[in-house]
Amino acid sequence: MRRNIDKMSEREMRVKLKELSKFDTPDARHAINNPQHIADLIEHIGLTQEELAKRLGVDPRSIRRYRARGAPYPVQYCLEQLARY
Protein backbone atom coordinates (compact mmCIF):
# COMPACT_ATOMS: atom_id res chain seq x y z
CA MET A 1 0.00 0.00 0.00
CA ARG A 2 1.40 3.38 -0.97
CA ARG A 3 1.60 5.94 1.78
CA ASN A 4 0.58 9.47 0.97
CA ILE A 5 3.14 11.94 2.33
CA ASP A 6 0.36 14.33 3.39
CA LYS A 7 -1.31 11.76 5.63
CA MET A 8 -0.42 11.48 9.30
CA SER A 9 1.57 8.49 10.43
CA GLU A 10 0.07 6.19 13.09
CA ARG A 11 2.35 7.74 15.70
CA GLU A 12 1.41 11.29 14.70
CA MET A 13 -2.28 10.37 14.86
CA ARG A 14 -1.90 8.87 18.35
CA VAL A 15 -0.11 12.01 19.54
CA LYS A 16 -2.80 14.23 18.01
CA LEU A 17 -5.61 12.16 19.54
CA LYS A 18 -3.89 12.24 22.93
CA GLU A 19 -3.67 16.02 22.66
CA LEU A 20 -7.34 16.24 21.68
CA SER A 21 -8.38 13.87 24.48
CA LYS A 22 -7.72 16.67 26.96
CA PHE A 23 -11.08 17.97 25.81
CA ASP A 24 -13.57 15.42 27.16
CA THR A 25 -16.55 17.60 26.40
CA PRO A 26 -17.31 19.11 23.01
CA ASP A 27 -16.04 22.64 22.61
CA ALA A 28 -16.16 24.23 19.16
CA ARG A 29 -13.19 26.42 20.05
CA HIS A 30 -11.06 23.31 19.45
CA ALA A 31 -12.40 22.73 15.95
CA ILE A 32 -9.86 21.90 13.27
CA ASN A 33 -11.48 22.99 10.03
CA ASN A 34 -9.19 20.95 7.80
CA PRO A 35 -10.41 18.25 5.40
CA GLN A 36 -7.10 16.36 5.76
CA HIS A 37 -7.64 16.08 9.53
CA ILE A 38 -11.10 14.61 8.91
CA ALA A 39 -9.72 12.20 6.28
CA ASP A 40 -6.96 11.10 8.69
CA LEU A 41 -9.50 10.46 11.44
CA ILE A 42 -11.73 8.44 9.11
CA GLU A 43 -8.79 6.36 7.93
CA HIS A 44 -7.59 5.83 11.53
CA ILE A 45 -11.02 4.58 12.59
CA GLY A 46 -10.73 1.82 10.00
CA LEU A 47 -14.39 1.46 9.04
CA THR A 48 -15.74 1.65 5.51
CA GLN A 49 -17.52 4.85 4.60
CA GLU A 50 -20.83 3.00 4.69
CA GLU A 51 -20.16 1.55 8.17
CA LEU A 52 -19.03 4.93 9.47
CA ALA A 53 -22.07 6.66 7.97
CA LYS A 54 -24.34 4.16 9.70
CA ARG A 55 -22.63 4.76 13.06
CA LEU A 56 -22.91 8.54 12.67
CA GLY A 57 -26.47 8.37 11.33
CA VAL A 58 -25.67 10.14 8.08
CA ASP A 59 -25.75 9.26 4.40
CA PRO A 60 -22.52 7.73 3.00
CA ARG A 61 -22.30 10.67 0.60
CA SER A 62 -21.86 12.90 3.65
CA ILE A 63 -18.73 10.98 4.61
CA ARG A 64 -17.29 11.64 1.16
CA ARG A 65 -18.13 15.33 1.50
CA TYR A 66 -16.50 15.48 4.94
CA ARG A 67 -13.32 13.96 3.52
CA ALA A 68 -13.27 16.48 0.68
CA ARG A 69 -14.46 19.68 2.40
CA GLY A 70 -14.19 19.13 6.14
CA ALA A 71 -16.92 18.44 8.64
CA PRO A 72 -18.97 20.48 11.09
CA TYR A 73 -17.53 20.43 14.59
CA PRO A 74 -20.09 17.98 16.07
CA VAL A 75 -19.11 15.43 13.41
CA GLN A 76 -15.41 16.13 13.97
CA TYR A 77 -15.85 15.53 17.69
CA CYS A 78 -17.66 12.22 17.07
CA LEU A 79 -14.89 11.10 14.72
CA GLU A 80 -12.25 12.00 17.29
CA GLN A 81 -14.06 10.01 19.94
CA LEU A 82 -14.40 6.99 17.63
CA ALA A 83 -10.72 7.25 16.73
CA ARG A 84 -9.70 7.19 20.39
CA TYR A 85 -11.07 3.68 20.89
N, C-alpha and C positions, 0 to 999 in steps of 0.2 A: 504494500500500500504506500503510495506516495504521500509524503507529508508536506503540506502547504506551509511555507515559511511564515505566513501571516498568522497562522493558528497558534494558540497557546500550547505549550507542552503540558503533559500530565502534571509535572511538578509545579509549573507556573499556575495552572488551574487550581491545584490544591492550595497554594499560597493565597491566591485571590479569593477562593471560597472561605479560607480561614479568616482572612481580613474582613470579608463581608459578614461572617458569622457573628461578629461583634454586635451586629444589629439584629437582635432577635425579634423585634417588632417592625412591621413595615414603616418606612419613613422615606417619602419621595425625595427628600434632600439627598439621598444616597443613590439616586437613579444614575445609571450609566447609559446614556442614550447613544449606543454604539451597536450597529447591526452585527459587527464581528464578535462582540461580547455575547450577544444573544446566540449567535451561531455556535460559539465555543461551548456555551452552557448546554445547548441542545445536544451537541456531539458528546459532551462529557456524560450526560444522562444515559445515553446509550439505547434509547428507545427509537422505534421508527417514528416518522412524522405522524402516522395514523394513530399509533399507540399514545404518543404524547398528546395529540389533539384530544383523544378520548379522555385522558386523565385531566386535562385542563378544561374540558367541556367546550371546546371550540371546534370549528371546521378545520380539516387538515390544510386547506388553502391558507388559513390564518397563520399556521406554523411557517409555511413558505414565505408569507409576507413578513413575518417577524424576523426571519433569517435575512431577508433582503433589505428591510427598512428599519429594523429595530422594533421594539415592543413597548407597549405602555408599562408604566412602572409596576402595576399589580401583577402583570404577567411575568415581568422580569423577576420580581420577588418570588413568585411561585417556582420559576425555573431554578433560581438560586437554592431554594429550599429542597427541591427534588435532587439537585446536583450534590448537595451535601451528604445525601444518604445513599 
